[in-house]
Amino acid sequence: MNPAPTVEAFVRSASRAELELFSIDLARFVKMVDLRLTAREEDSYVDVDEAARLTGLSRPTLYRKPLPFRRPGRPVRFSRRGIEAWNQRREA
């Protein structure tokens, strides 16, 4: 069984285009992790209509954004802190 390639090995062997795509994916991942960590601290959760109002996005668009959410049963609830952090990043 071959060990999984390391990030270092990938960076050494990747083309410039591959590295650019990797850096974009990595930046998205870091933002998503940061939003989720922010949401885990004491937080309140809002429904889709309130999340749409807080973000200025339509309801369908909310589901395509990397916003922290949970589904305690059936309806989706969005993290108020996660939305605030996302809005701050968007404005920066």
N, C-alpha and C positions, 0 to 999 in steps of 0.2 A: 504494500500500500504506500503510495507516494504522499508525503506530507503536503499540506496545503501551502500554496505559495505565500510568501510574506509580502507585506506592503513594500518593504525595502527592495525585494527582488523584482516586484512589479515596476517600481519607479525606475530601477536601473535598466530595465529592458523595454519600457514603453516608449512609443513614439510621442512626439510633441502633441499631436492631436489627442492621443489616448490620455496623456497627462492633463490636458485642458479639460476633457470630459470628466476625468476622475476628480479634479479639483472642484468642478461645479457640483458633482454628486456629493462630494465630501462636505462642501459648504451647506448644501441642503440638509444633509444628515445632521450636522452640528446644530443648525437652527431648529430642526425638529426635536432633537434631544434637549436643547435649552428650553424650548417651549414646554415640553413635557415635564421637565424638572421644575420649572416655574409653577406649573399647574399642580404639582403634587404638594407644594406647601399649602397651608390652610387656604382653602379656596371655596368659592361658591360656583355652582353650575347653573347655566341659563338655557332656556329652550331655544329652538331654532329661530323663532321670531325675534327674540331679544338679541341673539347673536347677530342676526342680520341687521338690526338697528344699530348695534354697537360697532359693527365693522363697515356698514354702508354697502354691504354685498347682498346680492339676491340669495334667497334660500337655496336654489340649486348650486350656486357658486360656492357656498359655504362648504359643501361636502367635498369639493375638489381642492381645498386649501389645507395646508398642514397645521390645522388648529387642534389643540388637545381636546378630546371629548371622552365621554363614557356613555355607556348604554345600560343603565340600571333597570333592566326589564326591557321595555320596548322602545320608548322615545329616546332620541339622542339628546344629550345635554353637553353643552360646550363650556369649557373652563373660562370663567370671567378673567382670571389672571392671565391665562394663555392668550386670550383675545387682546388684553391690554398690552402685553409684551409684543404680540404680532403687530398691533397698530403702531407701537413705538418704532419698531424696525422698519415698517412701511413708510413712516414719515421721515426717517433718517436718510 
